[in-house]
C-alpha cells in the first residue's frame, strides 16, 4: 500500500493539471472531452423516473453500455449529478493504479508511473464514459488469470469481472471469452461453463428487454458505431474492419504484440498453462482487431492494449526485471498516441464547450421547444422538450432514414420540430431546410467533426423568428466563437 503512494500522487497531479487548464479555458465550466457522456446522463435521468430512453414518449437505447447509465442513476437527483462520471472514473482509475503497482511489484515504480500515461488513465477519466471501469475490470481479469496460472484457482473477483466486463462494454467479450476458454482448457470446465452461461443470460436478458420495448436487440450506439454489428456481421464488414484496424497506428502496435505471444506458444521450454494463456491473449487481440475499433479520442483500444502489455510483462517477467529502463522507454514509445492525447485534453474539452455546450445554452434558454440535432448529449440532458436525433442514437429510424427528406420532414412535423442544429453537410435529408446561421468555433479541432454547426429552419417554420433569437444569443457567446447569421 505504501509503495503505491507515489504513483497515486502522480496520477492525481496529472489529472488535476488538465482539469485546471480546461476550467480556465471554459470560463470556469467543467465540460467532458466528448459529448457522449451527456447521453448517458440524460438516459440515467429518465431511468430514475422509470423510462428507458431520451424522449419521454418513446423508448430508445442510445447508450453503448448496459450498466453505465444505471450506475449514474443515484446521482441524477442532484444538480451536480453531471459530475458523477468524473467522480466514479477517478475512483476506478485510483483502483487501477493500486492494481498496477501490485502487479509490477517491488522495483516497478517507474513502470507504474509510465502506465498512467501509457494506458491513458487521465484521458479516460475526462471522457466521462465507462472506459475507466472497463480498464479496471480488464486489469482485474489479467490479475485473476495470472493468479490462476500460479495457484489453479478462480478467484471471486476474476469470476465477477469476467461476467461484468461485457455488461460495461460489449467489446470486453474479446477478453472474457478467450479467458473462459483458457480456464476451461486448464481444467476448470464446470466453472468456466457456468460463467459463460451467466454472461450469455445477462446479455441476452438485456437484448430481450430491448426487443420488449420494440427496439433492436443491440443498442443504437453499437449499431451506429460498429461497422460489423451495423452490417449484421457480414464477411465484408469483418474484413473491412480488420483492414482498417491493422492500418491504424494502434492496430499495427497490437499486431506487433502478437510476436512475443507466438514465441511463448511455440516455445519448447514453456509450460502448457503458459501456452494456453498466451493463446488466450492472442485470441483477444485478434478478436479486437476483427470486430473492435481504435481511436475516438484514444478510448476504444486501451483495454486490449493494457491487457496485452500486462500479460507480456508477466510472461517475460525475468527479462522485464533485468531491463526495467528499456521496458519503460518501449512502453512510452508504443504509447505515443496516448501521450499526445494527454496534451490535447483541455483542447478537446474546449471544443465541446464552444460547440455543444453553446448549442445547449441556445436550446435551453432561447429556443425552448422541440429541436433536431446530430449531437445529442448536452442538448438532451435535463431538457423536457422533444429532441429529434438525426444521427440515430435516440431516434433509431434515423440510422436508415435521415438521408430521406420526406422522412426528416415527417418526423419533424410529427414532433413539433421547427429548428435543426446540425452539421448540415453530414445530414443529406435536411438540405432543403432554410440555412439561417452558422456557428464557427476557434481552431484547432480536437474532437468536433466540424468547426461549424448550422442552424436551420424547417420549410413550414419562420426563419425570421429563429434569426431574432440568434441575434440575442450571439451577444452572450464567449470569445473565440463566431456566429454568422444569414439574411
C-alpha positions in Angstrom: 0.0 0.0 0.0 2.8 2.5 1.0 4.6 1.7 -2.3 1.5 2.9 -4.3 1.5 6.3 -2.7 3.9 7.8 -5.3 2.1 6.6 -8.5 -1.3 7.6 -6.9 0.1 11.1 -6.2 1.5 11.3 -9.8 -1.9 10.3 -11.2 -3.8 12.9 -9.1 -1.4 15.6 -10.3 -1.6 14.6 -14.0 -5.4 14.5 -13.6 -5.6 17.9 -11.8 -3.4 19.7 -14.4 -5.7 19.3 -17.5 -8.8 20.0 -15.3 -7.3 23.3 -14.2 -6.5 24.1 -17.8 -9.9 23.2 -19.1 -11.7 25.2 -16.4 -9.6 28.2 -17.2 -10.3 27.8 -21.0 -14.0 27.1 -20.4 -14.8 30.2 -18.3 -14.9 28.1 -15.2 -17.3 25.4 -16.6 -16.3 21.8 -16.3 -17.0 20.0 -19.6 -16.0 16.5 -20.6 -13.9 15.9 -23.6 -16.8 14.3 -25.6 -20.5 15.0 -26.0 -21.3 11.3 -25.5 -21.2 11.1 -21.6 -24.1 13.5 -21.5 -26.2 11.0 -23.5 -25.7 8.5 -20.6 -26.5 11.3 -18.1 -29.7 12.1 -20.0 -30.7 8.5 -20.1 -30.0 8.0 -16.4 -32.3 10.9 -15.6 -35.1 9.1 -17.3 -34.3 5.7 -15.9 -34.7 7.3 -12.5 -38.3 8.1 -13.5 -38.9 4.6 -14.8 -38.4 5.3 -18.5 -35.7 3.9 -20.8 -35.0 6.5 -23.4 -34.2 10.1 -24.1 -37.6 11.4 -25.0 -40.5 10.7 -22.6 -42.9 9.4 -25.2 -40.6 6.8 -26.9 -38.2 4.1 -26.0 -34.6 4.2 -27.2 -31.3 2.6 -26.3 -28.6 5.3 -27.0 -26.0 4.0 -24.5 -23.0 2.0 -25.5 -23.1 0.3 -22.2 -25.7 -1.9 -20.4 -24.6 -1.0 -16.8 -23.1 2.5 -17.0 -26.3 4.6 -17.2 -27.7 2.6 -14.2 -24.6 3.4 -12.2 -25.3 7.1 -12.8 -29.0 6.9 -11.7 -28.4 7.6 -7.9 -26.6 10.9 -8.8 -29.3 12.1 -11.3 -31.3 13.7 -8.5 -28.6 16.2 -7.7 -27.9 19.5 -9.6 -24.2 18.5 -9.7 -25.1 15.0 -10.9 -23.3 15.7 -14.2 -20.0 15.3 -12.2 -20.8 11.7 -11.3 -18.8 10.3 -14.2 -15.8 12.3 -13.1 -16.1 11.1 -9.5 -16.7 7.4 -10.5 -13.9 7.4 -13.1 -11.4 8.9 -10.7 -12.2 6.2 -8.1 -11.9 3.5 -10.8 -8.6 4.9 -12.0 -7.2 5.0 -8.5 -8.0 1.4 -8.0 -6.3 0.7 -11.4 -3.2 2.5 -10.2 -3.2 0.3 -7.0 -3.5 -2.9 -9.0 -0.8 -1.9 -11.5 1.6 -1.2 -8.5 0.7 -4.6 -7.1 1.3 -6.4 -10.4 4.6 -4.7 -11.2 5.9 -5.4 -7.6 8.9 -4.0 -5.9 11.1 -2.1 -8.3 8.2 -1.4 -10.6 7.7 2.3 -9.6 8.7 3.9 -12.9 6.7 1.2 -14.8 3.6 2.0 -12.7 4.0 5.8 -13.4 4.6 5.2 -17.1 1.5 3.1 -17.2 -0.6 6.1 -16.1 0.2 7.7 -19.4 0.6 4.5 -21.5 -2.9 3.3 -20.6 -4.4 6.8 -20.9 -5.8 6.8 -17.4 -6.3 10.6 -17.3 -7.8 10.8 -20.7 -10.3 8.0 -20.0 -11.5 9.7 -16.7 -12.2 13.0 -18.5 -14.1 11.5 -21.4 -16.8 10.9 -18.8 -17.5 7.5 -20.3 -17.4 3.9 -19.0 -13.9 3.2 -20.2 -12.2 3.7 -16.8 -14.4 1.0 -15.3 -13.7 -1.2 -18.4 -10.0 -0.8 -18.0 -10.2 -1.6 -14.3 -12.2 -4.8 -14.9 -9.8 -6.0 -17.6 -6.9 -5.5 -15.3 -8.7 -7.5 -12.6 -9.2 -10.2 -15.2 -5.5 -10.1 -16.1 -4.5 -10.4 -12.5 -7.0 -13.2 -11.9 -5.8 -15.2 -14.9 -2.2 -14.8 -13.7 -3.2 -15.9 -10.2 -5.0 -18.9 -11.7 -1.8 -19.8 -13.6 0.1 -19.9 -10.4 -2.5 -21.3 -7.9 -5.0 -23.1 -10.1 -8.0 -21.3 -8.5 -10.6 -19.0 -9.9 -10.9 -16.0 -7.5 -14.2 -14.4 -6.8 -13.0 -11.1 -8.3 -12.0 -12.9 -11.5 -15.4 -14.6 -11.8 -17.2 -11.3 -11.2 -15.1 -9.3 -13.7 -15.4 -11.9 -16.4 -19.2 -11.6 -16.3 -19.5 -7.8 -15.6 -16.9 -6.5 -18.1 -19.1 -7.3 -21.2 -22.0 -5.5 -19.4 -19.9 -2.4 -19.2 -18.6 -2.6 -22.8 -19.7 -5.3 -25.3 -16.2 -5.4 -26.7 -15.0 -6.9 -23.4 -16.3 -10.2 -24.8 -13.0 -10.2 -26.7 -11.3 -10.6 -23.3 -13.8 -12.6 -21.3 -14.5 -15.3 -23.9 -10.8 -16.3 -24.5 -10.1 -16.2 -20.8 -13.1 -18.5 -20.2 -11.8 -20.9 -22.9 -8.4 -20.7 -21.2 -9.9 -21.7 -17.8 -11.9 -24.5 -19.5 -8.9 -25.9 -21.2 -6.9 -25.6 -18.0 -9.3 -28.0 -16.2 -12.0 -25.7 -14.8 -14.7 -26.9 -17.2 -17.7 -26.6 -14.9 -16.9 -23.2 -13.5 -15.9 -21.8 -16.9 -19.1 -23.1 -18.5 -21.2 -21.7 -15.7 -19.6 -18.2 -16.0 -20.1 -18.4 -19.8 -23.7 -19.2 -19.3 -24.3 -16.4 -16.8 -22.7 -13.9 -19.2 -24.9 -15.1 -22.1 -28.0 -15.0 -20.0 -27.4 -11.5 -18.7 -26.5 -10.1 -22.1 -29.4 -12.0 -23.6 -31.8 -10.7 -21.0 -30.9 -7.1 -21.9 -31.4 -7.8 -25.6 -34.8 -9.3 -24.7 -35.6 -6.2 -22.7 -34.8 -4.0 -25.7 -36.9 -6.2 -28.0 -39.8 -6.0 -25.5 -39.5 -2.2 -25.9 -39.8 -2.5 -29.7 -36.1 -1.9 -30.3 -33.3 -3.8 -31.9 -31.5 -6.4 -29.7 -28.4 -4.3 -29.7 -28.2 -0.6 -28.5 -28.4 2.0 -31.2 -25.0 3.3 -30.4 -23.4 -0.1 -31.1 -25.3 -0.4 -34.4 -24.3 3.1 -35.4 -20.6 2.9 -34.4 -19.7 -0.7 -35.1 -19.1 -1.4 -38.7 -19.5 -5.2 -38.0 -22.6 -5.0 -35.9 -24.2 -2.4 -38.1 -23.8 -4.8 -41.1 -25.1 -7.8 -39.1 -21.7 -9.4 -39.0 -21.2 -9.8 -42.8 -17.9 -11.2 -44.0 -17.3 -8.0 -46.0 -17.8 -5.8 -42.9 -15.5 -8.1 -40.8 -12.7 -7.9 -43.4 -13.2 -4.2 -43.8 -13.0 -3.6 -40.1 -9.9 -5.8 -39.9 -8.2 -3.9 -42.7 -9.0 -0.5 -41.0 -7.7 -1.9 -37.7 -4.3 -3.0 -39.0 -3.8 0.2 -41.0 -4.0 2.3 -37.8 -1.1 3.1 -35.6 -2.8 1.3 -32.7 -3.6 -1.7 -34.8 -0.1 -2.1 -36.0 1.2 -1.9 -32.4 -1.3 -4.6 -31.4 -0.1 -6.8 -34.3 3.4 -6.3 -33.2 2.5 -7.5 -29.7 1.4 -10.9 -31.1 5.1 -11.7 -31.7 6.1 -12.3 -28.0 2.9 -14.4 -27.5 3.8 -16.5 -30.5 7.2 -17.2 -29.0 5.6 -18.5 -25.9 3.1 -20.6 -27.8 5.8 -22.3 -29.9 8.5 -22.5 -27.3 9.6 -25.9 -26.2 10.6 -24.6 -22.7 7.2 -23.0 -21.8 4.6 -24.9 -19.7 1.2 -25.9 -21.1 -0.5 -23.4 -18.9 1.7 -20.5 -20.1 1.0 -21.5 -23.7 -2.7 -21.6 -23.1 -2.6 -18.2 -21.5 -0.6 -16.8 -24.4 -3.1 -18.3 -26.8 -6.0 -16.7 -25.0 -4.4 -13.3 -25.2 -3.6 -13.8 -28.9 -7.3 -14.6 -29.5 -8.3 -11.5 -27.6 -6.1 -9.3 -29.7 -7.3 -10.9 -32.9 -11.0 -10.6 -31.9 -10.5 -6.9 -31.1 -8.8 -6.3 -34.5 -11.7 -8.1 -36.2 -14.7 -6.5 -34.6 -13.4 -3.7 -32.4 -12.2 -0.2 -33.0 -9.4 2.2 -32.1 -9.3 5.9 -31.6 -12.3 8.2 -30.9 -10.1 10.3 -28.7 -7.9 7.4 -27.6 -10.5 5.4 -25.7 -11.6 2.4 -27.7 -8.4 0.3 -27.8 -7.0 1.0 -24.4 -8.5 -2.1 -22.7 -6.9 -4.6 -25.1 -3.6 -2.7 -25.1 -3.4 -2.8 -21.3 -4.4 -6.5 -21.2 -1.7 -7.4 -23.7 1.0 -5.4 -22.0 0.3 -6.8 -18.6 0.4 -10.4 -19.9 3.7 -9.8 -21.7 5.2 -8.3 -18.6 4.2 -11.4 -16.6 5.2 -14.0 -19.3 8.6 -12.2 -19.6 8.9 -11.1 -16.1 12.6 -12.1 -15.6 13.6 -10.2 -18.8 11.5 -7.1 -17.8 13.0 -7.1 -14.3 16.5 -7.1 -15.7 15.8 -4.3 -18.3 13.3 -2.1 -16.5 14.5 1.2 -18.0 14.3 -0.2 -21.6 10.8 -1.6 -20.9 9.6 1.8 -19.6 11.0 3.5 -22.7 9.5 1.0 -25.1 6.1 1.2 -23.3 6.1 5.0 -23.6 7.3 4.8 -27.2 4.5 2.4 -28.2 2.0 4.7 -26.4 2.9 7.8 -28.4 -0.7 8.4 -29.4 -1.9 8.3 -25.8 0.9 10.7 -24.7 -0.2 13.0 -27.5 -3.8 12.7 -26.4 -2.9 13.8 -22.9 -1.7 17.1 -24.2 -5.0 17.7 -26.1 -7.4 17.1 -23.2 -8.0 20.8 -22.5 -8.4 21.5 -26.2 -10.9 18.6 -26.5 -13.0 20.0 -23.6 -12.7 23.4 -25.1 -14.2 22.1 -28.4 -17.2 20.7 -26.6 -17.6 23.8 -24.6 -17.5 26.1 -27.6 -19.8 24.0 -29.7 -22.2 21.5 -28.0 -22.3 23.4 -24.7 -23.3 26.6 -26.6 -25.9 24.6 -28.5 -27.3 23.5 -25.2 -27.4 27.1 -23.9 -29.3 28.3 -27.0 -31.8 25.4 -27.0 -32.5 25.5 -23.2 -32.5 29.3 -22.7 -33.7 30.7 -26.1 -35.4 28.1 -28.2 -37.3 26.2 -25.5 -39.1 24.0 -28.0 -38.5 20.7 -29.8 -35.3 20.6 -31.8 -33.4 18.3 -34.3 -29.7 17.7 -33.7 -26.9 15.3 -34.6 -25.0 15.8 -31.3 -27.5 14.6 -28.7 -25.8 14.7 -25.3 -25.6 18.2 -23.9 -28.7 19.3 -25.6 -30.9 16.5 -24.3 -29.6 16.4 -20.7 -32.2 18.0 -18.4 -34.4 19.0 -21.4 -38.1 18.4 -21.3 -38.9 19.1 -24.9 -38.6 16.6 -27.7 -35.1 16.1 -29.3 -35.1 14.6 -32.8 -31.7 12.8 -33.1 -30.8 12.8 -36.8 -27.7 10.7 -36.0 -29.9 7.9 -34.8 -28.9 7.2 -31.2 -32.1 8.5 -29.7 -34.2 8.1 -32.9 -33.3 4.7 -34.2 -35.2 5.1 -37.5 -32.8 7.9 -38.4 -29.9 5.4 -38.8 -31.5 4.4 -42.1 -33.8 7.3 -42.9 -32.0 10.6 -42.1 -30.9 10.8 -45.7 -34.5 10.9 -46.9 -36.0 14.5 -46.9 -39.5 13.1 -46.7 -38.7 11.1 -43.6 -37.0 14.1 -41.9 -39.9 16.4 -42.7 -42.4 13.8 -41.5 -40.5 13.0 -38.2 -40.0 16.7 -37.6 -43.6 17.7 -38.2 -44.9 14.8 -36.0 -42.9 16.0 -33.1 -43.3 19.8 -33.5 -39.7 20.4 -34.6 -39.2 23.7 -36.4 -35.4 24.1 -35.9 -32.4 21.9 -36.5 -28.9 22.5 -35.2 -26.6 20.1 -37.1 -23.6 19.5 -39.2 -25.6 20.4 -42.4 -23.2 18.6 -44.8 -23.5 15.3 -42.9 -27.3 15.1 -42.9 -28.4 14.9 -46.5 -32.1 14.7 -45.7 -32.1 18.3 -44.3 -30.6 20.2 -47.2 -33.9 21.8 -48.2 -34.4 23.5 -44.8 -33.6 27.2 -44.7 -30.0 27.9 -43.7 -30.3 30.6 -41.1 -26.9 30.7 -39.4 -23.6 29.0 -38.8 -21.6 29.0 -35.6 -17.8 28.6 -36.0 -15.5 27.7 -33.2 -11.9 28.6 -32.8 -9.3 26.0 -34.0 -7.8 23.6 -33.5 -10.4 20.9 -33.8 -9.6 18.0 -31.5 -12.9 16.1 -31.1 -15.5 18.0 -33.1 -16.2 16.6 -36.5 -16.6 20.1 -37.9 -15.7 23.6 -36.8 -19.1 24.9 -37.8 -22.6 23.9 -36.7 -25.6 25.1 -38.8 -28.9 26.5 -37.6 -31.7 25.6 -39.9 -35.4 26.4 -40.1 -38.0 23.9 -41.3 -39.8 24.7 -44.6 -43.0 25.3 -42.6 -41.4 27.5 -40.0 -40.4 31.2 -40.0 -36.7 31.7 -40.3 -37.1 35.3 -39.1 -38.2 34.2 -35.6 -35.1 32.0 -35.4 -32.9 34.9 -36.5 -34.3 37.1 -33.8 -33.4 34.5 -31.1 -30.0 34.0 -32.6 -29.2 37.7 -32.6 -30.0 37.8 -28.9 -28.0 34.7 -28.3 -25.0 35.9 -30.3 -24.3 38.7 -27.7 -23.8 36.0 -25.0 -21.2 33.9 -26.8 -17.7 33.5 -25.3 -14.7 34.8 -27.1 -13.4 32.6 -30.0 -16.9 31.7 -31.3 -18.2 33.4 -34.5 -22.0 33.3 -35.2 -22.8 34.3 -38.8 -26.5 34.9 -39.3 -27.6 34.9 -43.0 -30.3 37.2 -44.3 
